[in-house]
Amino acid sequence: MTIDWNALLLVAVVALVTTVVVVSLAAFAARMLDAGHQRQSAGRSGGALIYSAYGLLGVIGVIILFGLWLMIPYFHH
């Protein structure tokens, strides 16, 4: 048995980069939600921030579902 070290390195790098991107997007969405709620509490309009944050959370969900689709062979028929 031989190990393709280049492929293993590629998988590790892609997993690390994807994790950093998804967590960063989730943190940014949480910050946008907080800022939107703070603006609404102060009597200003914060709806655009809140809707944008929910849209970003939807994008994160799509990224996660795509990753699951890649990993589960049943979906590749």
C-alpha positions in Angstrom: 0.0 0.0 0.0 1.3 3.4 -0.9 0.1 6.7 0.3 -0.4 9.6 -2.2 1.0 12.3 0.1 0.2 15.1 -2.4 -3.5 14.1 -2.4 -3.5 13.9 1.4 -1.9 17.3 1.6 -4.5 18.7 -0.8 -7.4 17.3 1.2 -5.9 18.7 4.4 -5.4 22.2 2.9 -8.9 22.3 1.4 -10.5 21.2 4.7 -8.5 23.8 6.6 -9.3 26.6 4.2 -13.0 25.7 4.0 -13.3 25.5 7.8 -11.7 28.9 8.2 -14.0 30.4 5.5 -17.2 28.9 7.0 -16.4 29.9 10.5 -15.4 33.4 9.4 -18.7 33.8 7.5 -20.6 32.6 10.5 -18.9 35.1 12.8 -19.5 37.9 10.3 -23.2 36.9 10.1 -23.5 36.9 13.9 -21.9 40.3 14.0 -24.3 41.6 11.3 -27.2 40.3 13.3 -26.0 42.0 16.4 -25.4 45.3 14.7 -28.9 45.1 13.1 -30.6 44.4 16.4 -28.6 47.2 18.0 -29.7 49.7 15.3 -33.3 48.6 15.7 -33.1 49.0 19.5 -31.8 52.6 18.9 -34.8 53.4 16.7 -32.9 53.3 13.4 -33.4 51.0 10.5 -31.4 47.7 10.8 -33.5 45.5 8.6 -31.0 45.3 5.7 -28.3 44.1 8.1 -30.5 41.4 9.5 -31.7 40.2 6.1 -28.2 40.2 4.8 -27.1 38.2 7.9 -29.8 35.6 7.3 -28.8 35.4 3.6 -25.2 34.8 4.6 -26.3 32.0 7.0 -28.2 30.5 4.1 -25.0 30.6 2.0 -23.2 28.8 4.8 -26.0 26.2 4.8 -25.6 25.6 1.1 -21.8 25.2 1.5 -22.3 22.7 4.3 -24.9 20.8 2.2 -22.5 20.8 -0.8 -19.8 19.3 1.4 -22.1 16.6 2.6 -23.1 15.9 -1.0 -19.4 15.4 -1.9 -18.8 13.1 1.0 -21.9 10.8 0.8 -21.6 8.4 -2.2 -25.3 7.6 -2.2 -26.1 11.0 -3.7 -23.8 10.5 -6.7 -26.1 8.0 -8.6 
